[in-house]
């Protein structure tokens, strides 16, 4: 999994250098497979707005754009991309800029037409691998803003997480590990509120959801979020997920991916208006066909856990949603899923269908049950923030959350023999506290 160093810093104070951080993690058994620089740390690259666009008089595949870069003078730029519209905000490399790979920008003539700079893709700026067209920025981006302010320099760690450390498959989890290793304060614990937190308890309602396969799905929650406005994600959200290698889709889907990367709990957003009747978590019918979000049709078996409404299957549980119930530009209301699925069930389905996903990768290794409602809360709050939703109503639930973790008695007598080294009781208590464990009286 890839981790953003800037993102980790939001949770914990890191060692003074990337090399020191990598050594710390390696010595603790967390293997670093690669280190990569990300971010648009360039001079003379700014946010510009496309004011006009006309076909190039001498080249069918080029257009001539007029852009506003915030200086008060309109610039003419020849462009080869086709994925923009007049009014879009895009990165503009001004004459004198030097981009990724040493590409130097200067004023020039392209097929006989003056061009005062270059409109840039995400790959040309080093912020993502997408080179298919221009990097379309958020409508809220301010014209003339240096692009480095939107995509600050970052370091990405490619980390090999062993199957027994599913707790590390999030920035929350790895930051907590670093805090325990370095004796630094971990500031993310507030996100992992107890399942019976006051903010959620009054809103839980056992209606509208049925679980017909309780062994495979002990607990399922669905939160309705209304009056969403689907559109591009704000640049901060897009920058975070794309730095990890996840392509931006829209604000709602991006929030779901963001929360998974942050907290480790996958969620899924359905278009609520495309669902019919109550949600039923059940095993698939033999030879049942399902059209997934990847555009492919899969033949299911009775061993595959699915999410269904009153008429049809709308998702392969813990793996992938369905094309017919997915969020689109016309979506107005969302049903946000957050659940616990049996790891063995998800592993079998992903393997049998040859359909691995970021969600199945986490469910296969086991997610923290105490994160289920915390992730739902976090995602709902962010969707309201970035998609203009006016209400995140009561949460429908079925099944039972696992009970709060039991108290475990730890005797200091014999402790040295158990761990193999001498640790003072106060030191042991401090280490356990940094892992989020509380001492009970």
Secondary structure, 3 states (H helix, E strand, C coil): CEEEHHHHHCCCCCCCCHHHHHHHHHHCCCEEEEEEEECCCCCCEEEEEEEEEEECCCCCCCEEEEEECCCCCEEEEEECCCCCCCCCEEEEECCCCECHHHCECCCEEECCEEECCEECCHHHHCCCCCCCCCCECCCCCCCCCEHHHHCCCEEEEEEECCCCCHHHCCHHHHHHHHHHHHCCCCCCHHHCCCCCCHHHHCCEECCCEEECCCCCCCEEEEEEEECCCCCCCCHHHHHHHHHCCCCCCCHHHHHHHHHHHHHCCCCEEEEHHHCCCCEEEEECCCCCEEEECCCCEEECCCCCEEEECCCCEEEECCCEEEHHHCCCCCCCCEEEEEEECCHHHHHHHHHHCCCCCHHHHHHHHCCCHHHHHHHHHHHHHHHHHHHCCCEEEEEEEEECCCCCCCCCCCCCCCHHHHHCCCCCHHHHHHHHHHCCCCCCC
